[in-house]
């Protein structure tokens, strides 16, 4: 049985952007400010370093209710005992990922088109990362930005909940939720900010307002 998860404010950690405070401290402060899911994404790390960082994050987030998701590295996700794994279209087949992580772990999948969203298997995938809404310097190899109309088309095609990603800030929260997303994923809107707690609180207030509306 997979644990419940809340996509509403989804923080993707970036080692470079978080260098001033560190990923663990950034995550702690951001969760205290309202982040509900934390993804460890570190393209420069090998599995051993992912495991070390992931274990530190898991310990720091214990008891907060926030889910810890590992990007791409299946072996690290399993070794850490993370709450979930997130993969892209080119990482590995969804069926293989699900076999490796078992039935209890959350599985997220990035999509970039309505066709890819519509092809998602809801028996294996729990949520999609939809977008990219805008271009973002934190992920230089992303696909062409789709805007809010493209985001809405991906979400409409998906059989599972979606978190929107791609250059998103607090000002974008309302149109993201209007497009049907269950959450907003951010990187630089929290990572690298002088006060991750305050940045998360600002986003949290915008999200709560959008959801009430």
ZIFENWO-V548219 format. One record per residue. N is the residue number from 1. RES is the residue in three letters. SS is DSSP state (H for helix, E for strand, - for the rest). PHI is phi in radians with two decimals (* if undefined). Layout:
# ZIFENWO-V548219
N;RES;SS;PHI  N;RES;SS;PHI
This chain:
# ZIFENWO-V548219
1;UNK;-;*  2;UNK;-;-1.29  3;UNK;-;-1.20  4;UNK;-;-1.09  5;UNK;-;-2.48  6;UNK;-;-2.14  7;UNK;-;-1.50  8;UNK;-;-0.99  9;UNK;E;-2.28  10;UNK;E;-1.99  11;UNK;E;-1.68  12;UNK;E;-1.76  13;UNK;E;-1.33  14;UNK;E;-2.23  15;UNK;-;-1.02  16;UNK;-;-1.12  17;UNK;-;-1.16  18;UNK;-;-1.56  19;UNK;-;-1.03  20;UNK;-;-1.13  21;UNK;-;-1.89  22;UNK;-;1.73  23;UNK;H;-1.17  24;UNK;H;-1.18  25;UNK;H;-1.13  26;UNK;H;-1.03  27;UNK;H;-1.10  28;UNK;H;-1.00  29;UNK;H;-1.16  30;UNK;H;-1.18  31;UNK;H;-1.14  32;UNK;H;-1.08  33;UNK;-;-1.56  34;UNK;-;2.21  35;UNK;-;-1.16  36;UNK;-;-1.87  37;UNK;E;-2.44  38;UNK;E;-2.13  39;UNK;E;-1.89  40;UNK;E;-1.55  41;UNK;E;-2.13  42;UNK;-;-2.52  43;UNK;-;-1.18  44;UNK;-;-1.52  45;UNK;-;-1.61  46;UNK;-;-1.47  47;UNK;H;-1.08  48;UNK;H;-1.08  49;UNK;H;-1.24  50;UNK;H;-1.06  51;UNK;H;-1.12  52;UNK;H;-1.05  53;UNK;H;-1.16  54;UNK;H;-1.09  55;UNK;H;-1.13  56;UNK;H;-1.12  57;UNK;H;-1.14  58;UNK;H;-1.05  59;UNK;H;-1.15  60;UNK;H;-1.18  61;UNK;H;-1.63  62;UNK;-;-1.00  63;UNK;-;1.49  64;UNK;-;-1.52  65;UNK;-;1.55  66;UNK;-;-1.30  67;UNK;E;-1.46  68;UNK;E;-1.86  69;UNK;E;-1.98  70;UNK;E;-1.82  71;UNK;E;-1.50  72;UNK;-;1.26  73;UNK;-;-1.50  74;UNK;H;-1.11  75;UNK;H;-1.04  76;UNK;H;-1.16  77;UNK;H;-1.03  78;UNK;H;-1.21  79;UNK;H;-1.13  80;UNK;H;-1.22  81;UNK;-;1.29  82;UNK;-;-1.15  83;UNK;-;-1.33  84;UNK;E;-2.87  85;UNK;E;-2.27  86;UNK;E;-2.14  87;UNK;E;-2.23  88;UNK;-;-1.72  89;UNK;-;-1.11  90;UNK;-;-1.71  91;UNK;-;-1.38  92;UNK;-;-2.95  93;UNK;-;-1.07  94;UNK;H;-1.01  95;UNK;H;-1.07  96;UNK;H;-1.17  97;UNK;H;-1.04  98;UNK;H;-1.11  99;UNK;H;-1.06  100;UNK;H;-1.31  101;UNK;H;-1.62  102;UNK;-;1.46  103;UNK;-;-1.46  104;UNK;-;-1.45  105;UNK;-;-1.54  106;UNK;E;-1.19  107;UNK;E;-2.21  108;UNK;E;-1.94  109;UNK;E;-2.39  110;UNK;E;-1.36  111;UNK;E;-2.29  112;UNK;-;-2.23  113;UNK;-;-2.47  114;UNK;H;-1.07  115;UNK;H;-1.13  116;UNK;H;-1.16  117;UNK;H;-1.10  118;UNK;H;-1.20  119;UNK;-;-1.52  120;UNK;-;-1.13  121;UNK;-;-1.61  122;UNK;-;-1.22  123;UNK;-;-1.36  124;UNK;-;-2.03  125;UNK;-;-1.84  126;UNK;-;-1.69  127;UNK;E;-2.74  128;UNK;E;-2.00  129;UNK;E;-1.66  130;UNK;E;-1.80  131;UNK;E;2.53  132;UNK;-;-1.28  133;UNK;-;-1.20  134;UNK;-;-2.24  135;UNK;-;-1.19  136;UNK;-;-2.51  137;UNK;-;-1.26  138;UNK;-;-1.36  139;UNK;-;-2.56  140;UNK;-;-1.29  141;UNK;-;-1.69  142;UNK;-;-1.28  143;UNK;-;-1.32  144;UNK;-;-1.05  145;UNK;-;-1.02  146;UNK;-;-1.88  147;UNK;H;1.21  148;UNK;H;-1.30  149;UNK;H;-1.18  150;UNK;H;-1.13  151;UNK;H;-1.05  152;UNK;H;-1.07  153;UNK;H;-1.17  154;UNK;H;-1.11  155;UNK;H;-1.15  156;UNK;H;-1.09  157;UNK;H;-1.46  158;UNK;-;-1.45  159;UNK;-;-1.50  160;UNK;-;-2.22  161;UNK;E;-1.06  162;UNK;E;-2.23  163;UNK;E;-1.97  164;UNK;E;-1.46  165;UNK;E;-2.52  166;UNK;-;2.11  167;UNK;-;1.17  168;UNK;-;-1.56  169;UNK;-;-2.25  170;UNK;H;-1.03  171;UNK;H;-1.14  172;UNK;H;-1.67  173;UNK;H;-1.03  174;UNK;H;-1.04  175;UNK;H;-1.16  176;UNK;H;-1.10  177;UNK;H;-1.27  178;UNK;H;-1.11  179;UNK;-;-1.35  180;UNK;-;1.83  181;UNK;-;-1.21  182;UNK;-;-1.60  183;UNK;E;-2.99  184;UNK;E;-2.13  185;UNK;E;-1.74  186;UNK;E;-2.27  187;UNK;-;-2.11  188;UNK;-;-1.23  189;UNK;-;-1.16  190;UNK;-;-2.19  191;UNK;-;-1.13  192;UNK;-;1.56  193;UNK;-;-1.31  194;UNK;-;-1.09  195;UNK;-;-2.34  196;UNK;H;-1.04  197;UNK;H;-1.13  198;UNK;H;-1.14  199;UNK;H;-1.10  200;UNK;H;-1.17  201;UNK;H;-1.09  202;UNK;H;-1.08  203;UNK;H;-1.16  204;UNK;H;-1.07  205;UNK;H;-1.11  206;UNK;H;-1.12  207;UNK;H;-1.15  208;UNK;H;-1.08  209;UNK;H;-1.15  210;UNK;H;-1.11  211;UNK;H;-1.24  212;UNK;H;-1.21  213;UNK;-;-1.28
